[in-house]
Amino acid sequence: MSNGQWYPPEWPGRIRALAAGELTAAAPRRAATVMLLRDSAAGAGDGPTVHMLRRRTSMAFAGGAYAYPGGGVDPRDDDRLVGWSGPALEDWAKRLGVGTAAEAQAIVCAAVRETYEEAGVLLAGPTAGTVVTDTTGADWEADREALVARELSFAEFLDRRGLVLRSDLLGAWARWITPEFEPRRYDTWFFVAALPAGQRTRNASTEADRTVWIGPAEAADGYDRGELLMMPPTVSTLRALRPYATAAQALEAASGQDLAPVLAQARLEGGELVLSWPGHEEFTKHIPVGGGSGAGGGSA
């Protein structure tokens, strides 16, 4: 393939099976991911860098692909109200396109929790106007591991620490839904946030074999050259971050981003199956109907 678009070899067969009515689409699981930004220490005006992790090649979903910290909603993320700072839950529900405040809390909590679990960065503080500056140490690590193991809910973690979730440090950026022919499906909200002062990232995820801070333009260029493997939502959001000179500018721009869900479509057109993501033509694939499983390697 000419670029680094993640495209599993089993997709063409699954697309054909779905079109033939031989495959039942799995229900997507709600998830959240965070594009964590950091301004250049030199202040050279080159724009912020974004924290990315490379998923282990052994992972069943998107193995080897570069992505942002994130994961699925924990059913306990909305089982009780948490200490909250920032826009009201009802406002978040409208912005995220969900029906209830509890659903909004679950999605935002998932974004903050997964960032802490996978990157060691916590968007919470003792008060509505503060944020923790150091999440290192044995006691913090014990709590983080308990969250990962689901031995501790995020609400319990915040209560134990006397912390308030800083939803005002997040901006909702995009929403993508895994294609219907993929067995592991996610309805994922993408958020943007700035790295809090005093905190630092680390590879705390068992699902990643490396992490990097990289400029959005550099990462997108690496994808274009076929050097960095990525999924369409990752590439799209990287390209959308390129115009902003600082993390604060990107966060401010989040309110104007379109959160209409993007879902891949597969259709029969002539002698080909055409796989497309509406509004994102660069990811379109043309797959010969009679071709083998690897026939869809090129882009339109």
SULMONOR-V303198 format. One record per residue. N is the residue number from 1. D_LAST is the distance of its C-alpha to the last C-alpha in Angstrom with 1 decimal. Layout:
BEGIN
<<N/D_LAST> <N/D_LAST>>
END
This chain:
BEGIN
<<1/11.4> <2/10.9> <3/11.8> <4/14.3> <5/12.5> <6/15.0> <7/13.9> <8/17.1> <9/17.4> <10/19.2> <11/16.6> <12/15.4> <13/19.1> <14/19.9> <15/17.2> <16/18.8> <17/22.2> <18/21.6> <19/20.5> <20/23.6> <21/25.9> <22/26.8> <23/25.7> <24/27.3> <25/25.4> <26/27.4> <27/28.7> <28/27.1> <29/29.6> <30/30.1> <31/29.4> <32/29.5> <33/28.2> <34/29.5> <35/28.0> <36/31.3> <37/31.7> <38/34.4> <39/35.4> <40/36.0> <41/39.6> <42/40.1> <43/38.9> <44/37.1> <45/34.7> <46/31.7> <47/30.7> <48/31.2> <49/29.8> <50/28.5> <51/29.7> <52/27.3> <53/28.0> <54/26.4> <55/26.6> <56/28.5> <57/26.6> <58/29.1> <59/27.9> <60/26.5> <61/24.1> <62/21.6> <63/23.9> <64/23.4> <65/21.3> <66/22.6> <67/23.6> <68/26.5> <69/29.8> <70/29.8> <71/30.5> <72/31.7> <73/34.5> <74/37.9> <75/39.9> <76/42.7> <77/40.8> <78/42.2> <79/45.4> <80/47.5> <81/47.3> <82/46.8> <83/48.1> <84/45.7> <85/45.2> <86/42.9> <87/41.5> <88/43.2> <89/41.5> <90/41.4> <91/39.5> <92/37.0> <93/36.7> <94/35.7> <95/33.2> <96/31.5> <97/31.6> <98/34.0> <99/37.3> <100/39.9> <101/41.2> <102/41.3> <103/37.6> <104/37.0> <105/39.4> <106/37.8> <107/34.3> <108/35.8> <109/38.1> <110/35.3> <111/33.5> <112/36.8> <113/38.0> <114/34.8> <115/34.8> <116/38.4> <117/37.9> <118/35.0> <119/35.7> <120/39.4> <121/38.9> <122/40.8> <123/40.3> <124/43.9> <125/47.3> <126/51.0> <127/51.0> <128/48.6> <129/48.5> <130/48.3> <131/46.0> <132/47.0> <133/46.9> <134/47.2> <135/45.9> <136/47.0> <137/50.0> <138/51.0> <139/51.6> <140/48.1> <141/46.5> <142/48.5> <143/47.3> <144/43.7> <145/44.0> <146/45.7> <147/42.8> <148/40.3> <149/42.6> <150/43.0> <151/46.7> <152/46.7> <153/45.0> <154/43.6> <155/46.2> <156/48.9> <157/47.6> <158/47.8> <159/51.2> <160/52.5> <161/51.5> <162/52.6> <163/49.1> <164/47.3> <165/43.5> <166/42.2> <167/39.5> <168/39.8> <169/38.2> <170/34.9> <171/32.4> <172/29.9> <173/26.4> <174/23.7> <175/23.4> <176/20.8> <177/21.4> <178/20.2> <179/18.3> <180/20.8> <181/20.1> <182/20.9> <183/24.7> <184/25.4> <185/24.4> <186/25.3> <187/25.6> <188/25.5> <189/26.9> <190/26.0> <191/29.0> <192/29.9> <193/33.3> <194/35.3> <195/37.1> <196/40.7> <197/43.3> <198/45.1> <199/42.5> <200/40.3> <201/37.4> <202/37.7> <203/35.8> <204/37.6> <205/35.0> <206/35.4> <207/31.7> <208/30.8> <209/31.7> <210/31.3> <211/30.9> <212/30.1> <213/30.6> <214/27.7> <215/26.6> <216/23.5> <217/22.1> <218/23.1> <219/21.5> <220/18.1> <221/18.4> <222/19.3> <223/16.2> <224/14.0> <225/16.2> <226/15.7> <227/19.4> <228/19.5> <229/18.0> <230/17.3> <231/16.3> <232/14.1> <233/17.5> <234/18.9> <235/16.3> <236/16.4> <237/20.2> <238/20.5> <239/18.7> <240/21.0> <241/24.0> <242/23.6> <243/25.8> <244/28.8> <245/31.7> <246/33.5> <247/33.2> <248/35.6> <249/33.3> <250/30.4> <251/32.7> <252/34.0> <253/30.6> <254/29.9> <255/31.8> <256/29.4> <257/26.2> <258/24.6> <259/25.4> <260/23.8> <261/22.3> <262/18.6> <263/17.9> <264/14.8> <265/14.5> <266/13.9> <267/14.4> <268/14.9> <269/13.4> <270/14.9> <271/14.8> <272/12.0> <273/12.0> <274/9.3> <275/9.8> <276/9.6> <277/12.0> <278/13.6> <279/13.9> <280/11.5> <281/8.1> <282/7.1> <283/7.6> <284/5.6> <285/5.8> <286/6.6> <287/10.2> <288/12.7> <289/15.7> <290/18.2> <291/16.4> <292/18.0> <293/17.4> <294/15.4> <295/12.9> <296/10.0> <297/10.0> <298/6.7> <299/3.8> <300/0.0>>
END
